[in-house]
């Protein structure tokens, strides 16, 4: 009889804290997994570098504030504005967007990026796979 053990979670140092600037990212290979680590409003977020839409290198895409539609009192469109409180990653392959803080696509919340625990200690960033 054999026993199957689930893969142990491994907390891996990926580098110095200053490699992940505010409003920016650091993409790194951890074994066979490529991970993007983002810092937004002082908090770190980590996602696998695979777009939920079609597998593209999402963490290497452009970072932009979410665009919100502006509506008047009767719900007619009157323009658009950037929402600086919701930073998005835009996949370079087809433009699919994901919120940095949730990993979710704004229009299709079932499309989400695979997230990983991430933390900082003593000036070093750690990702747990």
N, C-alpha and C positions, 0 to 999 in steps of 0.2 A: 504494500500500500504506500502511495506517495502523498505528500501533503503539499499543496500549492500555497505559497506565502505571497500575500500582496506585496507589491514593490514598496520598499521602505521609502519614506519621504526623506529627502536629503536637502538640508539647508546649505546652500553654496554661496560663498563670497564671490561677488562679481566685480568688485572694484571699489575705489574710493568714492565717497559720497559726492564729491564735486564733479564726477563723471556724469551725473544726472542733474543738469541745471534746472532751475525753476522754469516751467513752461516748455521744457525740452525732454529729450529722451536719450537713452543709451541702449543699443542693441548688441546682444552678446550671445555666443553659443555656449550652452551648458550641456556638455555631452553631445547628444544628437538632437537636442532641442534648441531652437533659436528663440530668444525671449527679448521683448522690448520692455524696458523699465522707464516709466514716465514720472515726472514730478509736476504736480499741479496744485497750487495753493498750499504748498508745504507738505503734501501727502504723496507717497509713492504708490504706483500701480504697476503691475507686471502682467503681460499677456504673451501668449505664444504668438510667434510671428507668422500666423496663418489666418488669412481672411475667411470668415464664415461664409462669404458669398461664393468665392471660387478658388480659394487656396492661395491667393497672392501674398506677397510679403508686406502685410498691412502695417506693421510697426515701423516700416521705413517710409511710409507715406507722409504727406504734408500734414502739419498740425494747424488747425484753424478753429476759430470760435464757431459755435453753431449758428446757423442763419435761421432766424425766426421771422415768420410772416407777421406783419403788423395789420391789425384789423380795426375798422372804425366801429361806431356804436351799433351798426346793423350787420356787423360781421363781413363787410366788404374789404377786400385787400387794398391796403393803401401804401404798401411798400414792404421793405424787409430791413432787418437790423441784425448786427452781430450780437450774440449773447456771450459776453466775455466770461460768464460764470460757467460755461459748458464747453470745454475744449474737446475737439473732435480729431480723430485720426482718419485720414482719407486714404483708402487703399490705392496704390499707384496703378493697379491693373484696370479697374473698372469704376473707381470713384465711390465705392461703398464706404459709408461713414459709420464711425463708432464713437460713443462717448468715452473719453479717457477715464472718467470716474466710475462707469458701470460696465464698460465693454459691450454695451448693447447698441444695436442699430436704432436710430430714432424712429424710423417708420415701420420697421419689422423687428419688434423686440425679441422674437424667437431667434433672430440672428445675433449671436453673442460671441465674443472672443473668449478663448479659454484663458482664464486668469490663474495666477499663482500668488501665494502669500509672499509678501516682500516687506522687509524691514531694514532699519539702520541701527548700527551699534558701533560706537567708538570710531566714527568716521568711515565706516565700511558699509556697503549695501549688500544685503543677503536676499536671495530668492530661494524658496523652497519648492522643489519639484516632487 
